[in-house]
Structure formats: structure tokens, C-alpha cells
């Protein structure tokens, strides 16, 4: 695989890389979006369903609290106190006569609603209270679980989960058939009623010998299902209402049937008042929301299939994958276009290189107009033109060298002609008392002799200083009063070899450029000293200095016309390095407005050793 990758063309590699760089982030973003969306949907569903469950429980609880309050108010009803505090309460004939009255009193406390079937006061012999929609026997209630449970409730209502009334009353099967037109499944709130009244600001309780009736408020089971069913509209969701013992109070028609005591996670639910949990219910991942009904202690639960919550997400994932495919196709098209724009100039460059290899440097003009390749091509064509120019210049240099040699031979043919002419002029100046002109002619003659006769590139420092003094003398006559030159040389340096003319460009630069704006007061200090295995020289002036951007480029190669004025300095620096190595050379320090200091470092060696190095 790696070998195949190496053998691929640049365009193919670029196209594949572009596709990978586009496709992978899109795929990661799609999967991340799917995962994050699932988390958001789950969290939102938790909040929403729990909020709905809380509101449902609050509605149920408010109805149950209202029943409990009315049950407490019933204790102090004077009419019921007077009736149930008499000895003939259990007389059937008397009870039947007063049943309508007591029913009316009960209805005033518990108005008939769509949630309540009937409200009864039950004694051991008779059941008070009537209902047109629920059959309640007038006797036999004393042996029922309803009556027994109510007798045990002295302070608060006891809420009995739904049950079959006919089974609770132990009605025979043939009697059930006759009563089948009546609703049979109900749930009941019951408690014992201790009637009392206030007389002469004193609380009067029932005679201890009188039977305390049991209040039974019978509710429709549909009361719970009507409230919860409207809130379980999500596909596959259902609800349960359970007692503290796990007995089913109410459930959805589509609810799965299972034994709650076998569910380990339900123990954690019972330990909390309200919350949500992700649980495995009969092999299916479900979101379970739970909340307690305060008055009864029953727990209500919403079961929502996790798959129903994230059902829209596969479509989003599919959309993301389709988007990825579309992006890949677009990436292929774009990669092909971009690769062509990249490899096209590269192919042009390769073609130009082949032409250069064959000796054809005339490869045309730059055809790339924009982008990074414009700079590359411009530099390449600049390089090719420079190579062509260097070849031509090298050829011309060879011709010029030959011509120079011819001219040198001609000049050497009669070398005394120039010196004799200068001597004649010098004697004429002396005869006319022109001593200054005579001195200038002598200095000029010395310079010409030093330049023409001494062909060595390495000279002693003493000879170089003699030449420099003559040069400075002539320059001082040219720029009268503008500058002064001082010398501070270690005497031990005089016999050391130095490159010919190694100081002259720096002194000339100081005079011509450093003091260009100076009429007088210019000072050039020339110093020489020995430093370890170096011999060092400095030329320091108090001229106008050099700007930083100019200073940084003086010693660099390949400068344009604007830098031609520093070509002598640059040649000296390069010459020293070529003669002695990279440790040696020129260092320039300058502060604009304060002056310039040039430090020249040469090796500490004798004349013979220096000539041998050359």
C-alpha cells in the first residue's frame, strides 16, 4: 500500500488528500451531531415528561386533598352528630327513612362530579348514601374489607387501590350476572368518622357506646386513566400508577404486563420522590419518569421507548451521510480543478528546466499571473536570465582580461614616461615657488608608483600606511578644512602583512559620504592593535552615520544600482574572507547623526606565511 502511494502522481495524491480532508470532518460532524442531538432530545424529553407527570400528579393530589378536607369538615356536622348519636341508628326501618336526608347531607359535602361515583356512610347494619350509576348494597358492607379498613383509620383517609366491588362484597356468580350492567372496578378512600358538635363553647363527642360510621368515597378508575392517557401520546409510551407495595392502581391499555417486584431498578425509584431514569424493561431501553402522589403515597410512572425518542435521528444521520457523499463528489471536482491549477505551472517549470539543461536559456516570459507560483516563476526566470547574463559576462570578462593584458604591456613599454612628465611639472612648480603644488605632485607620483609597480596583493602595513597618508593628503587638498585624520598604530604592527588597499574604501566613504553635509570639524581616527591571534584596525568618523536599512545591506552580495556606492567596501570584506577565512573580515557599527566605526580583523601571521596562504 505504501509503495502504491509512493508511485502515485502528485495530482492523484493531491486529489485523494483533498477528499480525505473534506470527507472525514463532514462524517465526524454528522456523527457528532447525531450523538449530540440524541443527548439533547433525551434531556428535553426528561424535562418535558417529568414536568407533565408532576402537573398530572398535582391535579390528582389537589382532588384528593379536597376530599380529605371535606372528610374532616364532616366530623363537625351537627345533623349527623344528632342522628348517629341515637340508639336506633341500626334500625333498618328508621335508617331507610333517613337515608335520603343523610344522602343529601353527604352530597352537600361531596358534590356529585364525574370523578366520584358515590359517597357512603357505613354502619355494621346499614349503608347510607345513594348513587344512580353504581350499585351499593344497603347491607353486607360490615363484612367487607372496605369497612374493616375504614375502622382502622382514625385520623386520615386510607386510599384503597382499585378493586372489583362484587368480589369485595363476595357476591355469588349468579348475582354478579344480574348486576353486570353496573360498573364494578373502583378505588375508595375510607376512614372512621368521629362526629362531634359544640355546645356552650364545649366540644361534645358521641356517646362511647354509639357506633362510629365509616366514610367511603368511591372513585372511578377512569379518573386516573383520563388524566394520564392524554399525556402519553408518544408512540409506544404508557403509564403506570403503583402503590408502595407495587400493586397496580391504574395503567394504560397498551402497557406491558410484568411483575414490578422483579424489577431491580424500581427499588431505586421508590427511594426518590421524583426523577427520571434510563432502564431496561423487558429487554427494551426505556426512559422512565416517576413522581409521588403525596396524599396517597402512590407512585406514577411514564414509560417512553428510547427508540421512539430518537426515531427522527436516523433520518438526520442518513441526511448527514448523503451530505457527505455530495461533499465528496464536489471535493473530487474541486480537487481536480485545483490540482490542474497547481500541477499545470509545475509542468511548465519542468519544461523550462529541460530547456535549460539543453543550454537554451531563452525560455520565454512568465505566464503565471497570480498566486504563489507567480513569485516562484518570476524568480526562476530571473535566475535563468542571470545565468545567461553571467555566461555572457564571463565571456566578456575573458576578452577584457586579454585586452587589459595588452594595455598593461603597452603601459609597461615605457613606464618612465609618466614619472618623467610629473618630475618636469614638479620642477616647474618649484621654480615658480609653488611648494604646495610640488607636494601634491610628489604624493600623486608616490600613489601611481605604489599602484603601478607593486603587483603584490599582500603588502606590509608600513607601505600601506605610506600610501594612505599620500591619499589623505591629496583628499585634504580637495576638501580644505573639512576633516582631519589621526593615526594610533601599535609599532609592532608595521611589519605585519595586510591586503593592499584594505583601508582606502572606508576612508574614502567617510570623507565623501560621512562628511558630505560637513564644512569643517570632521575627524577620522585610524587605530591598529593586536588582539590574541588577530591584528585589528578601526576607522572611526564623526560623520552623519548610516541608516539601519542601508547598514544591513552594505556587506551583502547582489545589490542594485542604489548600493553601488558601497561596492568597494563589500569587495574588501569578501576579499579578506577569501584570503584568510570566515573568521576574518569587516564589521561596521553606525549610529545615524553620530558617526560610523569600521573594524577590520586580519590574521596574525608573517609575510612569508601570508604569501604562502595566497
GIUR-V998315 format. One record per residue. N is the residue number from 1. RES is the residue in three letters. PSI is psi in radians with two decimals (NA if undefined). Layout:
n:N res:RES psi:PSI
n:N res:RES psi:PSI
This chain:
n:1 res:UNK psi:-0.76
n:2 res:UNK psi:-0.66
n:3 res:UNK psi:-0.76
n:4 res:UNK psi:-0.66
n:5 res:UNK psi:-0.69
n:6 res:UNK psi:-0.58
n:7 res:UNK psi:-0.16
n:8 res:UNK psi:2.61
n:9 res:UNK psi:2.81
n:10 res:UNK psi:-0.70
n:11 res:UNK psi:-0.74
n:12 res:UNK psi:-0.79
n:13 res:UNK psi:-0.75
n:14 res:UNK psi:-0.72
n:15 res:UNK psi:-0.82
n:16 res:UNK psi:-0.76
n:17 res:UNK psi:-0.73
n:18 res:UNK psi:-0.74
n:19 res:UNK psi:-0.79
n:20 res:UNK psi:-0.77
n:21 res:UNK psi:-0.48
n:22 res:UNK psi:-0.81
n:23 res:UNK psi:-0.76
n:24 res:UNK psi:-0.85
n:25 res:UNK psi:-0.67
n:26 res:UNK psi:-0.75
n:27 res:UNK psi:-0.75
n:28 res:UNK psi:-0.74
n:29 res:UNK psi:-0.70
n:30 res:UNK psi:-0.82
n:31 res:UNK psi:-0.71
n:32 res:UNK psi:-0.68
n:33 res:UNK psi:-0.70
n:34 res:UNK psi:-0.84
n:35 res:UNK psi:-0.78
n:36 res:UNK psi:-0.67
n:37 res:UNK psi:-0.70
n:38 res:UNK psi:-0.72
n:39 res:UNK psi:-0.73
n:40 res:UNK psi:-0.77
n:41 res:UNK psi:-0.76
n:42 res:UNK psi:-0.79
n:43 res:UNK psi:-0.74
n:44 res:UNK psi:-0.73
n:45 res:UNK psi:-0.72
n:46 res:UNK psi:-0.87
n:47 res:UNK psi:-0.81
n:48 res:UNK psi:-0.86
n:49 res:UNK psi:-0.67
n:50 res:UNK psi:-0.66
n:51 res:UNK psi:-0.77
n:52 res:UNK psi:-0.74
n:53 res:UNK psi:-0.73
n:54 res:UNK psi:-0.74
n:55 res:UNK psi:-0.69
n:56 res:UNK psi:-0.78
n:57 res:UNK psi:-0.65
n:58 res:UNK psi:-0.67
n:59 res:UNK psi:-0.82
n:60 res:UNK psi:-0.77
n:61 res:UNK psi:-0.67
n:62 res:UNK psi:-0.66
n:63 res:UNK psi:-0.72
n:64 res:UNK psi:-0.66
n:65 res:UNK psi:-0.68
n:66 res:UNK psi:-0.71
n:67 res:UNK psi:-0.75
n:68 res:UNK psi:-0.70
n:69 res:UNK psi:-0.73
n:70 res:UNK psi:-0.56
n:71 res:UNK psi:-0.67
n:72 res:UNK psi:-0.65
n:73 res:UNK psi:-0.53
n:74 res:UNK psi:-0.45
n:75 res:UNK psi:-0.54
n:76 res:UNK psi:0.27
n:77 res:UNK psi:2.09
n:78 res:UNK psi:-0.63
n:79 res:UNK psi:-0.76
n:80 res:UNK psi:-0.57
n:81 res:UNK psi:-0.83
n:82 res:UNK psi:-0.61
n:83 res:UNK psi:-0.86
n:84 res:UNK psi:-0.06
n:85 res:UNK psi:0.20
n:86 res:UNK psi:2.73
n:87 res:UNK psi:-0.32
n:88 res:UNK psi:0.52
n:89 res:UNK psi:-0.70
n:90 res:UNK psi:0.12
n:91 res:UNK psi:2.04
n:92 res:UNK psi:-0.67
n:93 res:UNK psi:-0.74
n:94 res:UNK psi:-0.67
n:95 res:UNK psi:-0.70
n:96 res:UNK psi:-0.65
n:97 res:UNK psi:-0.61
n:98 res:UNK psi:0.02
n:99 res:UNK psi:-0.75
n:100 res:UNK psi:-0.66
n:101 res:UNK psi:-0.82
n:102 res:UNK psi:-0.65
n:103 res:UNK psi:-0.73
n:104 res:UNK psi:-0.73
n:105 res:UNK psi:-0.76
n:106 res:UNK psi:-0.69
n:107 res:UNK psi:-0.48
n:108 res:UNK psi:-0.54
n:109 res:UNK psi:-0.65
n:110 res:UNK psi:1.42
n:111 res:UNK psi:2.54
n:112 res:UNK psi:2.20
n:113 res:UNK psi:3.05
n:114 res:UNK psi:-0.23
n:115 res:UNK psi:-0.52
n:116 res:UNK psi:2.25
n:117 res:UNK psi:-0.99
n:118 res:UNK psi:2.77
n:119 res:UNK psi:2.28
n:120 res:UNK psi:2.59
n:121 res:UNK psi:2.15
n:122 res:UNK psi:2.24
n:123 res:UNK psi:3.12
n:124 res:UNK psi:-0.33
n:125 res:UNK psi:-0.34
n:126 res:UNK psi:2.60
n:127 res:UNK psi:2.06
n:128 res:UNK psi:2.58
n:129 res:UNK psi:2.43
n:130 res:UNK psi:2.71
n:131 res:UNK psi:2.23
n:132 res:UNK psi:-0.29
n:133 res:UNK psi:-0.06
n:134 res:UNK psi:2.25
n:135 res:UNK psi:2.11
n:136 res:UNK psi:2.08
n:137 res:UNK psi:2.59
n:138 res:UNK psi:-0.24
n:139 res:UNK psi:-3.09
n:140 res:UNK psi:-0.02
n:141 res:UNK psi:-0.40
n:142 res:UNK psi:-0.39
n:143 res:UNK psi:0.02
n:144 res:UNK psi:2.81
n:145 res:UNK psi:-0.43
n:146 res:UNK psi:-0.83
n:147 res:UNK psi:-0.73
n:148 res:UNK psi:-0.74
n:149 res:UNK psi:-0.73
n:150 res:UNK psi:-0.66
n:151 res:UNK psi:-0.43
n:152 res:UNK psi:-0.16
n:153 res:UNK psi:1.76
n:154 res:UNK psi:-0.52
n:155 res:UNK psi:-0.72
n:156 res:UNK psi:2.84
n:157 res:UNK psi:2.48
n:158 res:UNK psi:2.25
n:159 res:UNK psi:2.05
n:160 res:UNK psi:2.22
n:161 res:UNK psi:2.88
n:162 res:UNK psi:2.52
n:163 res:UNK psi:2.90
n:164 res:UNK psi:1.99
n:165 res:UNK psi:-0.70
n:166 res:UNK psi:-0.64
n:167 res:UNK psi:-0.67
n:168 res:UNK psi:-0.58
n:169 res:UNK psi:0.03
n:170 res:UNK psi:0.82
n:171 res:UNK psi:2.39
n:172 res:UNK psi:2.79
n:173 res:UNK psi:-0.72
n:174 res:UNK psi:-0.59
n:175 res:UNK psi:-0.58
n:176 res:UNK psi:-0.69
n:177 res:UNK psi:-0.65
n:178 res:UNK psi:-0.50
n:179 res:UNK psi:0.17
n:180 res:UNK psi:-0.30
n:181 res:UNK psi:-0.23
n:182 res:UNK psi:2.60
n:183 res:UNK psi:2.43
n:184 res:UNK psi:-0.47
n:185 res:UNK psi:2.06
n:186 res:UNK psi:2.91
n:187 res:UNK psi:2.63
n:188 res:UNK psi:2.49
n:189 res:UNK psi:2.22
n:190 res:UNK psi:2.64
n:191 res:UNK psi:2.83
n:192 res:UNK psi:2.43
n:193 res:UNK psi:2.14
n:194 res:UNK psi:1.62
n:195 res:UNK psi:2.56
n:196 res:UNK psi:2.82
n:197 res:UNK psi:2.91
n:198 res:UNK psi:2.16
n:199 res:UNK psi:2.25
n:200 res:UNK psi:0.77
n:201 res:UNK psi:0.38
n:202 res:UNK psi:2.43
n:203 res:UNK psi:2.08
n:204 res:UNK psi:2.09
n:205 res:UNK psi:2.88
n:206 res:UNK psi:2.64
n:207 res:UNK psi:2.37
n:208 res:UNK psi:-0.36
n:209 res:UNK psi:-0.14
n:210 res:UNK psi:2.54
n:211 res:UNK psi:2.35
n:212 res:UNK psi:2.13
n:213 res:UNK psi:2.85
n:214 res:UNK psi:2.23
n:215 res:UNK psi:2.28
n:216 res:UNK psi:2.03
n:217 res:UNK psi:1.99
n:218 res:UNK psi:2.23
n:219 res:UNK psi:2.67
n:220 res:UNK psi:2.39
n:221 res:UNK psi:-0.49
n:222 res:UNK psi:-0.31
n:223 res:UNK psi:-0.76
n:224 res:UNK psi:-0.76
n:225 res:UNK psi:-0.61
n:226 res:UNK psi:-0.64
n:227 res:UNK psi:-0.80
n:228 res:UNK psi:-0.56
n:229 res:UNK psi:-0.59
n:230 res:UNK psi:-0.32
n:231 res:UNK psi:0.15
n:232 res:UNK psi:0.94
n:233 res:UNK psi:-0.24
n:234 res:UNK psi:2.43
n:235 res:UNK psi:2.20
n:236 res:UNK psi:-0.05
n:237 res:UNK psi:2.70
n:238 res:UNK psi:3.00
n:239 res:UNK psi:2.80
n:240 res:UNK psi:2.53
n:241 res:UNK psi:2.15
n:242 res:UNK psi:2.67
n:243 res:UNK psi:3.08
n:244 res:UNK psi:-0.39
n:245 res:UNK psi:0.08
n:246 res:UNK psi:0.15
n:247 res:UNK psi:2.41
n:248 res:UNK psi:2.18
n:249 res:UNK psi:-0.79
n:250 res:UNK psi:2.71
n:251 res:UNK psi:2.86
n:252 res:UNK psi:2.70
n:253 res:UNK psi:-0.54
n:254 res:UNK psi:0.16
n:255 res:UNK psi:2.45
n:256 res:UNK psi:2.57
n:257 res:UNK psi:2.18
n:258 res:UNK psi:2.87
n:259 res:UNK psi:2.01
n:260 res:UNK psi:-0.43
n:261 res:UNK psi:-0.24
n:262 res:UNK psi:-0.10
n:263 res:UNK psi:1.94
n:264 res:UNK psi:-0.63
n:265 res:UNK psi:-0.39
n:266 res:UNK psi:-0.47
n:267 res:UNK psi:-0.63
n:268 res:UNK psi:-0.62
n:269 res:UNK psi:-0.75
n:270 res:UNK psi:-0.34
n:271 res:UNK psi:-0.09
n:272 res:UNK psi:2.68
n:273 res:UNK psi:-0.74
n:274 res:UNK psi:2.56
n:275 res:UNK psi:-2.94
n:276 res:UNK psi:2.79
n:277 res:UNK psi:2.54
n:278 res:UNK psi:2.12
n:279 res:UNK psi:2.72
n:280 res:UNK psi:1.92
n:281 res:UNK psi:1.91
n:282 res:UNK psi:0.76
n:283 res:UNK psi:0.05
n:284 res:UNK psi:2.37
n:285 res:UNK psi:2.14
n:286 res:UNK psi:2.54
n:287 res:UNK psi:2.09
n:288 res:UNK psi:2.12
n:289 res:UNK psi:2.36
n:290 res:UNK psi:2.64
n:291 res:UNK psi:2.63
n:292 res:UNK psi:2.38
n:293 res:UNK psi:1.96
n:294 res:UNK psi:-0.76
n:295 res:UNK psi:-0.59
n:296 res:UNK psi:-0.38
n:297 res:UNK psi:0.05
n:298 res:UNK psi:2.66
n:299 res:UNK psi:2.30
n:300 res:UNK psi:2.44
n:301 res:UNK psi:2.42
n:302 res:UNK psi:2.25
n:303 res:UNK psi:2.09
n:304 res:UNK psi:2.08
n:305 res:UNK psi:2.30
n:306 res:UNK psi:-0.63
n:307 res:UNK psi:-0.58
n:308 res:UNK psi:-0.57
n:309 res:UNK psi:-0.74
n:310 res:UNK psi:0.25
n:311 res:UNK psi:-0.68
n:312 res:UNK psi:-0.31
n:313 res:UNK psi:-0.66
n:314 res:UNK psi:-0.62
n:315 res:UNK psi:-0.67
n:316 res:UNK psi:-0.69
n:317 res:UNK psi:-0.73
n:318 res:UNK psi:-0.74
n:319 res:UNK psi:-0.70
n:320 res:UNK psi:-0.72
n:321 res:UNK psi:-0.71
n:322 res:UNK psi:-0.69
n:323 res:UNK psi:-0.68
n:324 res:UNK psi:-0.77
n:325 res:UNK psi:-0.74
n:326 res:UNK psi:-0.74
n:327 res:UNK psi:-0.66
n:328 res:UNK psi:-0.77
n:329 res:UNK psi:-0.78
n:330 res:UNK psi:-0.64
n:331 res:UNK psi:-0.68
n:332 res:UNK psi:-0.84
n:333 res:UNK psi:-0.84
n:334 res:UNK psi:-0.70
n:335 res:UNK psi:-0.70
n:336 res:UNK psi:-0.78
n:337 res:UNK psi:-0.81
n:338 res:UNK psi:-0.74
n:339 res:UNK psi:-0.66
n:340 res:UNK psi:-0.70
n:341 res:UNK psi:-0.48
n:342 res:UNK psi:-0.86
n:343 res:UNK psi:-0.42
n:344 res:UNK psi:-0.96
n:345 res:UNK psi:-0.61
n:346 res:UNK psi:-0.74
n:347 res:UNK psi:-0.69
n:348 res:UNK psi:-0.70
n:349 res:UNK psi:-0.73
n:350 res:UNK psi:-0.71
n:351 res:UNK psi:-0.74
n:352 res:UNK psi:-0.66
n:353 res:UNK psi:-0.70
n:354 res:UNK psi:-0.71
n:355 res:UNK psi:-0.73
n:356 res:UNK psi:-0.65
n:357 res:UNK psi:-0.54
n:358 res:UNK psi:0.04
n:359 res:UNK psi:0.11
n:360 res:UNK psi:1.78
n:361 res:UNK psi:-0.15
n:362 res:UNK psi:1.46
n:363 res:UNK psi:0.33
n:364 res:UNK psi:-2.99
n:365 res:UNK psi:2.93
n:366 res:UNK psi:2.15
n:367 res:UNK psi:-0.19
n:368 res:UNK psi:2.09
n:369 res:UNK psi:-0.49
n:370 res:UNK psi:3.00
n:371 res:UNK psi:-3.10
n:372 res:UNK psi:-0.56
n:373 res:UNK psi:-0.39
n:374 res:UNK psi:-0.78
n:375 res:UNK psi:-0.74
n:376 res:UNK psi:-0.82
n:377 res:UNK psi:-0.69
n:378 res:UNK psi:-0.72
n:379 res:UNK psi:-0.63
n:380 res:UNK psi:-0.82
n:381 res:UNK psi:-0.59
n:382 res:UNK psi:-0.69
n:383 res:UNK psi:-0.78
n:384 res:UNK psi:-0.73
n:385 res:UNK psi:-0.66
n:386 res:UNK psi:-0.72
n:387 res:UNK psi:-0.78
n:388 res:UNK psi:-0.73
n:389 res:UNK psi:-0.70
n:390 res:UNK psi:-0.69
n:391 res:UNK psi:-0.78
n:392 res:UNK psi:-0.74
n:393 res:UNK psi:-0.70
n:394 res:UNK psi:-0.71
n:395 res:UNK psi:-0.74
n:396 res:UNK psi:-0.64
n:397 res:UNK psi:-0.73
n:398 res:UNK psi:-0.75
n:399 res:UNK psi:-0.75
n:400 res:UNK psi:-0.63
n:401 res:UNK psi:-0.73
n:402 res:UNK psi:-0.74
n:403 res:UNK psi:-0.68
n:404 res:UNK psi:-0.68
n:405 res:UNK psi:-0.70
n:406 res:UNK psi:-0.78
n:407 res:UNK psi:-0.65
n:408 res:UNK psi:-0.71
n:409 res:UNK psi:-0.73
n:410 res:UNK psi:-0.70
n:411 res:UNK psi:-0.66
n:412 res:UNK psi:-0.22
n:413 res:UNK psi:-0.67
n:414 res:UNK psi:1.24
n:415 res:UNK psi:-0.43
n:416 res:UNK psi:-0.16
n:417 res:UNK psi:-0.82
n:418 res:UNK psi:-0.80
n:419 res:UNK psi:-0.72
n:420 res:UNK psi:-0.69
n:421 res:UNK psi:-0.80
n:422 res:UNK psi:-0.65
n:423 res:UNK psi:-0.68
n:424 res:UNK psi:-0.80
n:425 res:UNK psi:-0.69
n:426 res:UNK psi:-0.81
n:427 res:UNK psi:-0.58
n:428 res:UNK psi:-0.68
n:429 res:UNK psi:-0.69
n:430 res:UNK psi:-0.75
n:431 res:UNK psi:-0.51
n:432 res:UNK psi:0.29
n:433 res:UNK psi:0.62
n:434 res:UNK psi:1.25
n:435 res:UNK psi:-0.65
n:436 res:UNK psi:-0.75
n:437 res:UNK psi:-0.68
n:438 res:UNK psi:-0.77
n:439 res:UNK psi:-0.73
n:440 res:UNK psi:-0.69
n:441 res:UNK psi:-0.66
n:442 res:UNK psi:-0.79
n:443 res:UNK psi:-0.74
n:444 res:UNK psi:-0.68
n:445 res:UNK psi:-0.72
n:446 res:UNK psi:-0.74
n:447 res:UNK psi:-0.77
n:448 res:UNK psi:-0.67
n:449 res:UNK psi:-0.73
n:450 res:UNK psi:-0.64
n:451 res:UNK psi:-0.73
n:452 res:UNK psi:-0.71
n:453 res:UNK psi:-0.57
n:454 res:UNK psi:1.73
n:455 res:UNK psi:-0.12
n:456 res:UNK psi:2.54
n:457 res:UNK psi:-0.27
n:458 res:UNK psi:2.25
n:459 res:UNK psi:2.96
n:460 res:UNK psi:2.70
n:461 res:UNK psi:-0.58
n:462 res:UNK psi:-0.76
n:463 res:UNK psi:-0.69
n:464 res:UNK psi:-0.67
n:465 res:UNK psi:-0.64
n:466 res:UNK psi:-0.76
n:467 res:UNK psi:-0.75
n:468 res:UNK psi:-0.65
n:469 res:UNK psi:-0.70
n:470 res:UNK psi:-0.75
n:471 res:UNK psi:-0.77
n:472 res:UNK psi:-0.66
n:473 res:UNK psi:-0.84
n:474 res:UNK psi:-0.68
n:475 res:UNK psi:-0.58
n:476 res:UNK psi:-0.52
n:477 res:UNK psi:-0.52
n:478 res:UNK psi:-0.72
n:479 res:UNK psi:1.32
n:480 res:UNK psi:2.18
n:481 res:UNK psi:-0.02
n:482 res:UNK psi:-0.57
n:483 res:UNK psi:2.88
n:484 res:UNK psi:2.68
n:485 res:UNK psi:2.27
n:486 res:UNK psi:2.62
n:487 res:UNK psi:2.34
n:488 res:UNK psi:1.57
n:489 res:UNK psi:2.38
n:490 res:UNK psi:2.22
n:491 res:UNK psi:-0.45
n:492 res:UNK psi:-0.17
n:493 res:UNK psi:-0.25
n:494 res:UNK psi:-0.53
n:495 res:UNK psi:-0.02
n:496 res:UNK psi:2.49
n:497 res:UNK psi:2.50
n:498 res:UNK psi:2.76
n:499 res:UNK psi:2.48
n:500 res:UNK psi:2.37
n:501 res:UNK psi:0.46
n:502 res:UNK psi:-0.28
n:503 res:UNK psi:-0.47
n:504 res:UNK psi:-0.78
n:505 res:UNK psi:-0.56
n:506 res:UNK psi:-0.68
n:507 res:UNK psi:-0.70
n:508 res:UNK psi:-0.72
n:509 res:UNK psi:-0.69
n:510 res:UNK psi:-0.75
n:511 res:UNK psi:-0.83
n:512 res:UNK psi:-0.65
n:513 res:UNK psi:-0.77
n:514 res:UNK psi:-0.65
n:515 res:UNK psi:0.39
n:516 res:UNK psi:-0.51
n:517 res:UNK psi:0.25
n:518 res:UNK psi:2.28
n:519 res:UNK psi:-0.58
n:520 res:UNK psi:2.90
n:521 res:UNK psi:0.05
n:522 res:UNK psi:2.47
n:523 res:UNK psi:2.26
n:524 res:UNK psi:2.12
n:525 res:UNK psi:2.12
n:526 res:UNK psi:2.12
n:527 res:UNK psi:2.68
n:528 res:UNK psi:2.44
n:529 res:UNK psi:2.94
n:530 res:UNK psi:2.31
n:531 res:UNK psi:1.76
n:532 res:UNK psi:-2.07
n:533 res:UNK psi:0.37
n:534 res:UNK psi:2.66
n:535 res:UNK psi:2.25
n:536 res:UNK psi:2.53
n:537 res:UNK psi:2.56
n:538 res:UNK psi:2.42
n:539 res:UNK psi:1.92
n:540 res:UNK psi:2.29
n:541 res:UNK psi:2.85
n:542 res:UNK psi:0.59
n:543 res:UNK psi:-2.77
n:544 res:UNK psi:-0.10
n:545 res:UNK psi:-3.11
n:546 res:UNK psi:2.39
n:547 res:UNK psi:2.56
n:548 res:UNK psi:-0.74
n:549 res:UNK psi:-0.56
n:550 res:UNK psi:-0.70
n:551 res:UNK psi:-0.71
n:552 res:UNK psi:-0.29
n:553 res:UNK psi:-0.07
n:554 res:UNK psi:-0.75
n:555 res:UNK psi:0.02
n:556 res:UNK psi:2.79
n:557 res:UNK psi:2.93
n:558 res:UNK psi:0.90
n:559 res:UNK psi:2.74
n:560 res:UNK psi:-2.85
n:561 res:UNK psi:-0.53
n:562 res:UNK psi:-0.30
n:563 res:UNK psi:0.17
n:564 res:UNK psi:-0.43
n:565 res:UNK psi:-0.33
n:566 res:UNK psi:0.27
n:567 res:UNK psi:-0.63
n:568 res:UNK psi:-0.73
n:569 res:UNK psi:-0.79
n:570 res:UNK psi:-0.67
n:571 res:UNK psi:-0.71
n:572 res:UNK psi:-0.79
n:573 res:UNK psi:-0.82
n:574 res:UNK psi:-0.64
n:575 res:UNK psi:-0.76
n:576 res:UNK psi:-0.75
n:577 res:UNK psi:-0.66
n:578 res:UNK psi:-0.60
n:579 res:UNK psi:-0.77
n:580 res:UNK psi:-0.36
n:581 res:UNK psi:3.03
n:582 res:UNK psi:-0.22
n:583 res:UNK psi:-0.37
n:584 res:UNK psi:2.90
n:585 res:UNK psi:-2.74
n:586 res:UNK psi:2.42
n:587 res:UNK psi:2.28
n:588 res:UNK psi:2.25
n:589 res:UNK psi:2.29
n:590 res:UNK psi:2.49
n:591 res:UNK psi:2.05
n:592 res:UNK psi:2.25
n:593 res:UNK psi:-0.18
n:594 res:UNK psi:-0.48
n:595 res:UNK psi:-3.11
n:596 res:UNK psi:2.49
n:597 res:UNK psi:2.19
n:598 res:UNK psi:2.23
n:599 res:UNK psi:2.23
n:600 res:UNK psi:2.20
n:601 res:UNK psi:2.20
n:602 res:UNK psi:2.78
n:603 res:UNK psi:2.63
n:604 res:UNK psi:1.68
n:605 res:UNK psi:2.83
n:606 res:UNK psi:3.02
n:607 res:UNK psi:-0.82
n:608 res:UNK psi:-0.73
n:609 res:UNK psi:-0.68
n:610 res:UNK psi:-0.76
n:611 res:UNK psi:-0.57
n:612 res:UNK psi:-0.68
n:613 res:UNK psi:-0.67
n:614 res:UNK psi:NA
